[in-house]
Amino acid sequence: MSFADIQKQAIAEWQALHDSRKPRILVGTATCGRAAGAEAVLAAIDKELREQNIDAIVIQVGCIGLCYAEPLVDIIKPGRPRICYGNVTPEIVAQLIEDYLVKDNPRPDLALGTIGDGGVDGIPNLFGLPVLKSQLRIVLRRCGFIDPTNINHYIANGGYSGLVKALAMKPEEIIEEVKKSGLRGRGGAGFPTGQKWEFCRKSPGEEKYIICNADEGDPGAFMNRSLLEGDPHSVLEGMLIGAYAIGAKEGYIYCRAEYPLALERLRIALKQLKEYQLIGDNILGSNFSFHLKIKEGAGAFVCGEETALMASIEGKRGMPRSRPPFPAVSGLWGKPTNINNVETWANVAAIMQRGASWYASYGTQGSKGTKTFSLVGKVERTGLIEVPFGITMRQIIYEIGGSILKGKRFKGVQTGGPSGGCLPPDFLDTPVDYDSLTSAGSIMGSGGMIVMDEDTCMVDMARFFISFTQLESCGKCIPCRWGTKQMLDILEDIVNGRGKPEDIELLQELAESIKDGSLCGLGQTAPNPVLTSIRYFRDEYKAHVEEKRCPALVCNALISYYIDPEKCQGCIICLRSCPAGAIKGGKRVIHVIDQDKCTKCGTCLDICPPRFNAVVKTSGERPAVPEEPVPISSAGKTRGGQQ
């Protein structure tokens, strides 16, 4: 069967789905949805449809990005817009089917908004939902709209037309097209993709490899996982195009084993490709043959580094090696190898489907196209987003993210994961692109974005990220192995009240030495959270070191809990709830916390009735409070009208 016949069949299936007079119910069943209870919701939908004798089409789709509102259920009645419902439970399912499908009441009180199927250049018209209004979907344009396990859905929406177009071109022409698009690698370094391909193409040797880096190990990052779960064929098409352009006949997808759903979707997609003869020998009747394998990683963060990744594929311990030679010259098994990450390959498919000029019309001069981010932390609307380069941090956090949780003050945003830096409010209007973030002292990274509020301790934040990179260091080079350990020891001293005045300067000196002396990107970027937090939040470091005080009231060794004698009602609620037995007192007696016994768990603060608000959390100087319980009457206090 020719591709034209395959495409015709797929479009007919897709059109029949949209022309059907049956209602369609789309359920987000990616990892985020499943974690929130989507499978129970799906079972409830099947049960209600059977009991109500309703003939509806139920489709499992990938993540559309609204992770804060999972589980998501969208209902499309013939001739009506697609209505999106969030935080759906099995109980809500019964209401929706009864009220909307039976009684034609769309329940606007339960709806998040409407979503359009159309749009410009195949990009969905994401109207009605504030979280989607400022976004531009290129890589994620099919996620949440198609069944990721149905190749026909992908093909009907332009899928594999880029591969067909590429096979009619010379490899050098494809590389020029990618160069013209301005695409830069989305794995973190931002190296021009077309130039990288050209190096590998020109390297001597008949045997070459391409690799998809799907290791994604940054804390709080889930962009690549979501794309593989929601639209795996976009990544596979990009890899096929890249293999043809470079001259590779074999390739690997290196995906961590902690992504079972992504791996399942990839295996289904590869099976479908073989059935349609879009992978294997003589693809679509051409002289191009390509075979692809999946390699499951064991979860080592360092294997996100390309030379460590290749060592892992070869069956060796995942440890980086010095460069040169670069992988484009000597990579997997000593052969020329090209490695790009999940998002880069998906962008390649879009570029070949729509054209380089179309793609380059989005973004900025030095950063073309769009970027996906996992927006997490102290923000109202967490989730997966895709925005054009050039958008400001303020737009992302306040327009898309819906502001800071509970009306708190914005304090900083960590970009680039543990290898990135933390930027203060002064950078809210900074354009989000490779060069601007680098100038600010951070990096783009693969796309993690963690928002922090006034309750975040920047010293403790730096300690957390250094502890992560120190644990994940392969230990091959001394600057990373011992340098990060020494930095962690100093940070532990600071957050535990043992910091010395010279520690801040020592941290900076160590950080610069580690950056300059480490073998790979893990060590070279590990000090970034410390350097940027010192650069922009030095006052917090000084407070910890000089005043033994944590301004954010986070570091346990520097905080204390006290009971305000002016507010204590002697109700004994906190006394009964204290797990350490650290509270002394009785009924109608002002309570006192024994600081030697207090474990600083915060139970007393949480349990104290808001109308009393008698428990105080402090750092620094001890407030004037009784050392022993005092009867309220003898203190001459008025409590609830009684003296």
Summary of the structure (lengths in Angstrom):
residues: 643
radius of gyration: 28.1
end to end distance: 92.4
largest distance: 96.3
contacts: 2319
relative contact order: 0.08
helix: 43%
strand: 17%
